Amino acid sequence: GAADMKYRFWWTYPVMTSPHDPDVLYVTSQFVHRTTDEGESWEVVSGDLTRADPRTLERTPSYEHPEPGEYWGPITREAYGPEWYATIFAFAESPVDGNVMWAGSDDGWVHVSRDGGARWTKVNIPDLPEFALISIIDPSHHDAGTAYVAATRYKLDDRTPYLYKTRDYGAHWTRITTGISDGDFTRVIREDPDRPGVLYAGTERSVYVSFDDGGLWQPLNHGLPVVPVHDLQVKEGDLAIATHGRSFWILDNVALLHQVDAGVMGEAAHLFRPRTTVRFRDGVDLVGAYSGGGAAGANPPSGVVIPYYLKTKPSGPVTLRVLAGNEVIRTVSDAPAEAGANTWVWNMRYPGARVLPGAVFQGSAQGPLAAPGTYTVEMTVDGRTQRQDFEIVRDPRLSHTDAELVAQHEFLIEVRDRLTQTMDLVKEIRDLRARAEEMVQTAGGRQQLQDALQALNDQLYPLEERLVQYRARAGQDLIAQPTGIDSKLARLMSFASMGDAPPTEGSRELFGRLVQGIEERAAALEEVKKKEFAELERLARLIG
């Protein structure tokens, strides 16, 4: 039986790494054990911190002695230990002060040490009924003397929620369950690490939030099914939820709740500050087709989520603008405009190159990702404009610096603009040809004008073909025909944006040659306009 064991470890005993020293690891039996050498040796840093009531430690009847003892009940115990009691079920080290440690037992006792485990003080909760299981102790992220406790007694047919807080290292406790249904017993409570007073609780059926340090709880299920919640963790502004039987769930951006108050809910429209967003890219192939297939679940939106609240549906559109300094990157005049909470996602991309309708070329004209830095979003609703700044930060897995990513972004902007210039030159060539054909047609197709038009086209078509492959009607046509500068620029954009790194020397050299080719064709076009086209215009006036 448990009474015969040197160490009583529960089925899922706590395993905790110190938030102050990653080389310090704790586990608990009826004692607190600590190792600093990855488990090669262990130090016991507490006495027995449990009630250790004999009724919970009686030896299990054996084959030779099948008769139960005085306290033996109708539940058959097994040898693996799930029914062993008098163990430390909850343990935590304060993230504020590494000398402050808390331990809670499965039979209702709470202890605190303020000197790194040298001495422990019993700080039991006065109105917590006996044999409650201390499920979670969550020390505050903001004050060393504050801690929160969740306890259960459902195994004793008591489904009452038990949540408590202390502000003085357990000398006094306050029960904080207002707003939680009487039969919805509680397993976990967590403090928001970034906002004092914001708490989250997991119950047998749902998740709750409190904005006033437990004074009042409100449901926070938001699509979560009715399910037992065993643990909660706030991670980088998201709430991770561990359920029993329904897997893990994540409530994205609970950090948004930090900005909610009565004043916000009273406004006709309110733009919230977007969360800091990590700059990352999807997979991309050599011609710019982005991959994302094979995902089994729904990932968070890929980009900056811009949240806003509308008390009622506005009379006009909701207009959003994304800016970098004074430069407008993106304007959306048809953003969602429903009463209540709304979001719009900016994919972190600048506008792409301006291409001709039906253009066929290799590579991508997609705009580059924004560089790390500070950006601004503006929202205009019914004539009122609000602004919020937000940050885009570098993927922490990258070895390149922010400055190098800025260099990549600036290079891609240059390539994009040159691709736009190429398309504009082609449009100018085609417009010039169309004007010339119209002049010939207006003049009745005189042979002299036909000859002038042919002389003009003899200059324009070679120029156009060096800029784009005008014969191509599909991507495969580019295999059999010479590619134009447009494809070379677009492929350069694809290659230079495949990774998060500054442009290579080869990329810059190629870009320089392509720019030279564009400038030469632009200059040649000006000469054609002055000579062949001007001659056709002169003849058209004479004949007309």
N, C-alpha and C positions, 0 to 999 in steps of 0.2 A: 504494500500500500504506500500511499504518499508519505506517510509518517516515517517510513523506513528509508526514504530517499535522502541522499546527502543534499542534492539540489532538486527542487521541484520546478521544472520548466513546463510552462503551459504549452498547449498545442501550437499556438502562434505567438511565441513570446516576442517582446520588443527587441529589435536590433537597430541601434541608433548610432550614427556617426556624429561626432561633436561638430556643431556649427562653427566652432572656433579653431579646431585643429583636426584636419582630415586624417591624421594618424591615430586619433583616439576613437575607439569603438566601444560601445556599451551593449551588453545583453543583460537580461534579468531572469532570475529564477524567483526564489523568495528573497534573494539578495540582488544587489546591483554588482555586476561584474564589469571590469574595465581592462582593455588591452591597448598597448601602444606599439605592439610588434606584429600586427596582423594576425593575432590569435595564437601566436607561438606560446604565449604565457598570459595568464589572467590574474587580475588582482580583485579581491572582493572588497568593495568600498562601502559596505553597509552591513548592518545586522539584518535579521529577519524583519522585513517591513510589512508583514501580513498579520491578520488576526490569528491564523493557524488554529482555528477552532477544531477540537478533536472530532466533531461530527463530520467534518469535511476531510479528515485524514485517515479514517478507519481503513484497515486492511481489507482488500477485496476477498470475499470467501473463495477458498480453493477447493479442489476435488477432495482433499483429505478432510477439510473442515468446511463443509458446505453451509453450515448454519450462519446466517447474518448476525452481526452484533447488535447492540442496542440501537444504533442510529442507522442501521442499514436499511435503505429504502427500496422501492420497487424497480429502480432503474439499474440495469446491469452495467457495471463498469467494465472497461476494456483495458488491456495492458499498455496501450500506446500513450495514454495520458490525457485525452480530451476531457475526462471527468475528474482529473486531479485539480484540487483547489488549493487555496492559500499560496497563490503565486502573484508576482508583480505583473499586472496586465498592461499598465500604461507607464511610460517613462519618457522624460524629456529634459533636455538641458536648455536653459534660458539662452535665446539668441542675443540678449543684451549683456548678460554677465555669465561667463563660463563657470563660475563658482556656484551658481544657483542651479540645483537639480531637483526635479519633482518625480515622485513615484506614487502610483496608485495601484492597489491590489484588487484582485477579483472578489475579495470578501469585504470591500468597503472602506479600507483605510487609505489615508493620504499622508505622505511624508514630504518634507522639504529639507534640503541641505543648502546652506549658504556659504560653505567653505570647501567646495569641491568633493564632498562625500566624507569628510572627516567626522562630522557630526550630523545626525538627522533628527528632525523634530516632527512628532506626530501632529498633524493639523487637520484632524477629521472634520467633516462637515456636520454640524450639529443636527440638522433636521433631515439628513439623508438616512432612510431606514437601513437596518442592518443587512448585511450580506449583499448590498448593492455592488455590482461590478463596475469599477472605475474604468470606463472604456477609453477615454482620451483625456490627457492633460495637455493643454496648449499654452505654454508660457507666452506672454506678450512679446511682440517685436519692438515695443516702444517703451516699456517700463519693466524693470527687473522684478518688482514686487507684485506684478499683476499676472494672474494665470486664470485659465478657464477650464472647467471640468464638465465632461459629459458622463453620465452614469445610467445603467439600466438595471431593472429587476424583473424583466419579463419572464425569466426562468422560474421566478417565484410567483407567477401569475399576477404581476403588478406591471401594467403597461403605462404607468405614469411617466411623463417626460421629466428628466432630472438634468438641469443645466445650472451651473453655478459659476460665480467669479469671485476673486479676491483681489484686493489692491494692496494688501499688507502681508504678503508671504504666508497667507493662510490663517492669520490670526482671526480674521472675520470673513464670513462667506455670505453672499447674496444670491438668492435663487432668481434665475432669469428665464422664465418660460412663458411669459405672457404672449399670447398670439398663437401658441402651438396647441393643437387639440389634445385633450386629456389622454386619449388612448393612443397617441402617436409617439411612442417612446423614442428616446434619443440615444444615438450611438456616438456622435462626433460633433465637436464644436471647433471652429477655427477662426482666428483673428486675421483680418486682412493685413498683410505685412506692410502695406503702403498707406493705409488710412486708419488711424486710431478710431475706435468706436464702431467700425464696420465689422460685423461678425457673420459667420455662416454656420448653419447647423444642418446635420443630416439625421433624418428620423427613419422610422420603419416604413414610411410611405413617400417621403419627399425631401426637398431641400428648402430651407428658410434663410432669410437675410434679416439682419437688424442694423439700422443706421444709428442707433443710440446706445450702443454698448450693451445690448440685451434688454433694453427697456420694453421694446415691442418687436415681435417677429412678424415677418410677412412672407407669404409663399414666394418661391423663386424657381418653380418647376420649369416653365418655359419650354414645354414639349417633352420634358422628362416623364416617362411612364411612371405609374404607381409602382414603386420598387423600394426595397430596403437599401438604405445608403449607409455603407460601413465606414467610409473615410472621405475626406475632402482635402484638397491642397490647392492653394493659390499659387500659380506658376506664371510669372511674366505677364500678369494681368488677366490670365484665364483661370477659370475654376474647373479643376479636374475632379471628377466624381467617380468613386469606386462603389459599384452596386453589388448586391448579392443576387446573381442570376441574370442580370441584364448587361454585363460587361462594363466597360469604362465609357463615361460620357464627358464631354467638355463643353462648358458654357463659355463661349468666346467673349473676351473683353469685358469681364465684370468690373474692370478698372473704370469703365464708364460710369458705374454707380457712384464713384467718388465725386462726380460733377453734378449729381442730381440732388436738388433740394426743393423746398416749396416754391421758391421764387422762380425756378426754371419751369416747373409744371404750370405756373400761372401765366407764362409768356405765350403770346400767339404763335411765335416760332423761336426756336433756340438751336443754334449751331454748337455742337459739342466739339471739344478739342480732340482731334484724331490721335490715336495712340502712336507711339514711336514704332515705325515699321522697318523690319529688316529687308534690305535690298537683296533680292535673289532672283534667279532666272529659271525658267523651265528649260527642258532639253530642246535643242534646235538642230535640225539637219543642215546640210550644205546649201539647200535652196530656201531655207527660212521657214519650213513647215514645222510648227511646234508640236512636240509630243506631250502626251499626258495620259495615254491610254493605260489600261491595266490596273488603275487604282480601284481598290475594293470599297473604300468609304468616301465620304464627302469631306474634302479638305477645307480649311478656312479659305475665304476669298484671297486670290493672289493679287495683292496690291494694298493700297492705303484705303481703309474703310472710313468713310466720312459719315458720321452719325448726326442726325438732327431730329428735332421734335416739332411737330405741328399740332397745335391744340385742336384746330379744325382744318378741314380742307380749304386751302387758300383760294381766292377768287382768280388768281392768275398763276402762271407757271413758277416753279422753283428753279432759279438759275444758280448754277455753281461755277466758280472759276478757280482754277489752280494756278498759282503764280510762283515764280522763282524771282524774288526781288520785285522789280516792276515788270518783268516779262510774263505775259499771260501764256501759260503752257496749254491749257485745256479749258474750254467753255462748254457747259452742258445746259441747255435751256429746257430740257424735258426730264429733269430729275424726278424721282418718285415724289408724289405730293399727296399722300394719304394722311388722314388724321391719325395722330399717334406717332410711334417711332418709325423712322425711315433711315435708310442707308443708301449711299452710292459709293461704288468702288472705283478708285483711280488705279489703273494698272501700272502706274509709275513710269509710263512711257511718254516721251515727247511725240509730237505729231510726226508722221512719216513723210517721206518724199512725195511731192505732188507729181503723179504719173498721168499719162494720157489714157483716155478710155480705150480699153481693148489692148493695151500695151502687152507684148509678150517678151519677157526677158528672164534671164537666170538670176537667182539670188533673191534678196528681200529688200523691200522698200520701207519696212517697218521702222518706226522711230526708235531711238536708243532709250535705254533705261535711264532714269534720272540718277544723277550722281548723289552720293551721300551729302546731306546738308539740310538746311532749314527751308521749308516751303510754307506757303500760305494758301488757305482755302477761303473763298468769299461765298456767302450765300445771300441771295436777294429774294425776298418774299414780300409781295404786296408793297413794293417801294422801299422796304427797310433792308439794309445791308449789314451783315455781321461778318467778322473775320476771326479766324483762329490759325495760329502757327502750329506746325508739326514737324517732326524730324524723320528723315530717312537715314538709316545707319547701315554701315558695311556689314556684310555677312561675317560673323566672328570666325568662321572657319577659314577665311581667306588670309593669305600672307601678304597680299599687296595693300598698300596704304590708301587712304582716302584721296590723297593727291594723285596717285596713279589712276584711280578710277575716274577722277575728274578729267585727267588727260585722255582717257579712253572715251569718255562722254564727248568731250570737245572735238576729238578727232571724228567720231561718228556723226556729229552734227555737221562738220565740214563736208564729209562724204555725202550725207543726206542732201545738203544744200547744192552740191555739185550735180547730184542726180536730178534734182529739181531743175537746175539750170539746163541740163542736157535735154530734159523733156520740154522745157520752155523753148529751146532753140528748135527742136523738131516741130513744135506747134507753130513757131514763127515761119519755118520753111513751108509747112503745109498751108498755112494761111496765105503766104506769098504766092504759092502755086495756084491756090483757089482764086485769088484776085486776078492773077494773070489769065487763067482759063476763062473767067467771067468777062474780062476785057476782050479776049479773042472772040468769044461767043457774041458779045454785044456788037462787035464790028462785023459780024456776018461770016466769021471764019476766013478772012482774007489770007491768001497764001503767005504774004509777007509777014503777017502776025503769027501764022502757024510756024514759020521758020524761026521767028524770034522766041516763041514759046518753047520750041525744041531746044534752042540754044540755052534758054534759061534752065530747062530741066536737065540738060547735060551737065550743068553745074550743081543743081540742087540735089539730084538723086545720089550722086556720090557723097555729098556732104551728109545727107540724111542717113545713108547706109553706114557711114562711119560712126554716127551717133547712136542709131538703133538699127535693128534688123527688121526693116519694114516688110520683108517678104514672109516673115514668120506669122503663122496663124495659130500655132500650138507649140508647147514646149519642145516637142521632139523636132520641130523644124529647125531649132537652133543648133542641132547636132550637124546638120548638113549645110548650114549657111554660116558665113563669118559672123561672129558676135560683135555687137556694137559696144560703144563706151558705156551705154546704160547697163548692160549685163555685167561688164567688168566692175563698175561702181557698186552695183547691187550685190555681187558676189563678195566684193571687198567688205561691204557692210555686214554680210552674213558671217564671214570669217572673223572679222575684227570684233564681232559681238558675241562670238561663241563662248568665250570665257570672260572672266573678270580680271582683266590685265590691261596695261597700257599697250598702245599699238607697237608692233615690232618695227624694226628698221626697214624690213622688206615691205611692210604695209605702207609705210610713209613714202618709200621710194616709188612704189607702184602708183600711189595716189598722185604723187608729183607728176608722173608721166601722163596719167589720165587727165589731170588738170591742164597740162600743156596741150593735149589733144583737143580738149574742149575749147580752149582759148584760140587755138589755130582755126578751128571750124567756125567759131564765132566771128573771128576777123575775116575769114573767107566769105562768110555770109554777108557781111557788110560790103565787101567788094562786089559781090553778085548784085546786091541791091543797087549799088551805085552804077553798075555797068549793064548787065543783061536785063535786069528788071527795069531800070531807068530807060533803056533803049526800047523795050516793049511798050512802056507807057508813052514814050514820045511818038512811036508809030501809031499807037491807038488814038492819040489826040489828032494826028495828021489825017488819018483815015476817017476818024469819026467826024 
